Each structure stands twice: as C-alpha cells, then as structure tokens.
Amino acid sequence: MKIPFNRADIGKHDLELLSESISAGHISGNGPFTKQAEARITEILGNDKTLLTTSCTHALEMAALLLRLQPDDEVIVPAFTFVSTASAFMLYGAKPVFVDVRQDTLNIDIDQVESAITSRTKAICVVHYGGIACEMERLVKISRDHNLVLIEDNAHGLFAKYKGKYLGTFGALATQSFHETKNITCGEGGALILNDPSLSERAEILREKGTDRTKFLRGQVDKYTWVDVGSSWVISDLLAAILYGQLQRADEIYLQRMHIWSRYHNELLSWASSNSVITPTIPDGCEHTGHVYHLRFQRGIQRDKFIEHLKNLGIYAVFHYQPLHLSTVGRSLGGDDGQFPITESAGDCLVRLPLFNTMPEDEQSHVIESVKVFNP
Ligand SMILES: Cc1ncc(COP(=O)(O)O)c(C=O)c1O
C-alpha cells in the first residue's frame, strides 16, 4: 500500500464546471466563475470584498502593496511559518521582524508581539497554524492601541472560527490559499479577504495591473486606464470554475476531513502520551476544519526516524516549516540559533500525517497501526 501525504479531490462536479467554463468561452481572469466563487466566500464570511488571486503568496503581496510600505517599516511575523508570510512584505521594502510561537498551538506568541513593536512597526501578520485560531481579541486590541494594520495569513483556515466568528474577518486584511494541499483547492490559487471598505477599490486596481479594468467590466467607466502600480494577480476562470465546484462541496469536504482528523486524534492519544509525543491542542473557542494532523516528538532524531519508519511501510509523512530566522535571509536579518526555541523545536520535531478528504478507511487504519508500532 502506498499512501501519499495528499491526494487532491478534483471531483466530477468540479470537472463539469471546468468544462462549462471552456464552453462559455471566458477562460481569462475576472470571469463569471471568479465572481461566483468570490461572492460565495463573501456570503459565508460576511466580509466586505473577496478577490481571488493566483496564490496566497500573491494575496500577501497585494496586502503588502496596500500598506504603502516605506523603507525601514517593520512587519511582525511568526518565525514558524511559510516563507511568503515574510517575503511578501520584504519584496515591497519592509523588514520582517520575527517572534516565536506558543508551545501549545504553534501560533504567534502575543507577549513577544508586544515587545517587538517599535515606532517603525506598520503591521502584524499572524498565521492560524492548522486553521486553529490565534487569540484574536488580544491581537485586535494591540493593533488598535498601536495603530497597526492586522493581517491574517489564513492559508490553512478557510471557514474555521474563533469564538463563533470566521477566521479572516478579524484583521483589516486576510489571505487564503487554494494550493493543492489545502482543504479547498484549484491546484494553485488564493484570495485576498478585505474587511476594510477603504482598501477594497485600490485592491481591485492592484490586482488588475494597476488599472481600473474591474470598474470597466462592471460598466462603471467607459474605458479603462492606468491609475496606480499593480501586477497581474487575477486567476484564470478555468481555475475559478474548479474552485467554485469545491466551494459548493465545502460542507462535505469539511465533514470528511474532520472525521479523519478526529480518528487520528482519538486513536493515537494513548500511544502519544505513553511516548511523550505531543498531539494538537485546540483551545476553547477554536473551531478548526481538520487541515493538519501533526505529532511532535521530543527530539529531532526521533522525528526523522519516524518519517523513515513510515516511508518503509509505504506512508509519506512530512515535516513542516523550517525556522525562518535561521534561513539564509533570516540570518542576514540577524536571526541566530537558539533565538526562538519553540519554532526551532517545531522545525526539528514536528511531522504531519497524510490527511485528505478522500482518504479510504483502510489507508488510515494502516497509518494508525504503523504509528502505534513505532517506539521512539
Ligand atoms: C501560512 C502560509 N502562508 C502562505 C502560504 C503560501 O500559499 P500559496 O502556495 O498559495 O502561495 C502557505 C503555503 O502553504 C502557508 O502555509
């Protein structure tokens, strides 16, 4: 049995919509499926505007451009995240300032955020790791008190909630990913979630190469022209059609993923506690969507042996983020060993188990049995 880490579920319904998009003849950006997918997300989240983009990375870049960053501006980000959370801001001239994450959720450590604020801080960009929320009231308050823009890199957490409110609706801006490993996917894709109406019009312009083409397509101007800087971040309507199909199936995908996530959690708890392996913590008030199931060993060597053990049994389990402050760029910004111990330990000791909504029961049973025979 060969069990991949992820198997994207592009189903019959999604393919029918893809074929509809081809027949309708609008396969470039800003087409009918893009509009329907954006409207669906906004209808659920209740945000001001949703703009589909070519990736979460590009949505983060749009967020950075919307901030009108100046050289020497700083953006506080967790050291335990994907490269794009930091590089998007650096691309537009700001300095990412790293802080460590909390031991329980691996989300940004808010005490450290407060200590990292300086007169040059412009924004805080948080990540809801595995779709499990950061403590949003505190973050909203800190960003208001210091007049900072709060951005949620919600790559993992579409439709997850914190105290009954959807993730992505707390900050002025949030970003989503529809990469093939995400719960809802179109291969590569993303979205910028706008919660501050004063940013929405400019965001549309940035996404359309710095032009007011979106207004033109809505019939609000009779020709479109160059009005600002920008780039080409619109997604092809072919991908938006697949995405719309996935969004229509979101409840079903959610239930399937939660079933698999919960089965791992229930069946591995006792093995984990007798082997000092840490399982995910879901704080009160957090409703996640079963995006990541991870285990953390006490030592990196145990994690590496575990990945090898599963590989020998045909199972592909993977590690996750490597500490950004210890990357080549991170070190050039002053990052050093031992600076953020929880991030460093998660980089060395964390492993993600295979998890996808179509995972057959016997495949998951094989993973669970294979985990349980491992003796760290
Ligand atoms: C937290 C986080 N932000 C951003 C990204 C980048 O997403 P994309 O591949 O859609 O650009 C990822 C990738 O998985 C991620 O984990």
The ligand as an ORCA input file, in Angstrom:
! r2SCAN-3c Opt
* xyz 0 1
  C       0.953     30.021      6.287
  C       1.135     30.023      4.802
  N       1.105     31.189      4.139
  C       1.248     31.233      2.798
  C       1.427     30.096      2.057
  C       1.604     30.197      0.564
  O       0.472     29.735     -0.118
  P       0.466     29.632     -1.713
  O       1.161     28.354     -2.070
  O      -0.997     29.609     -2.067
  O       1.145     30.833     -2.240
  C       1.475     28.862      2.706
  C       1.668     27.637      1.937
  O       1.224     26.587      2.257
  C       1.333     28.812      4.103
  O       1.417     27.653      4.778
*
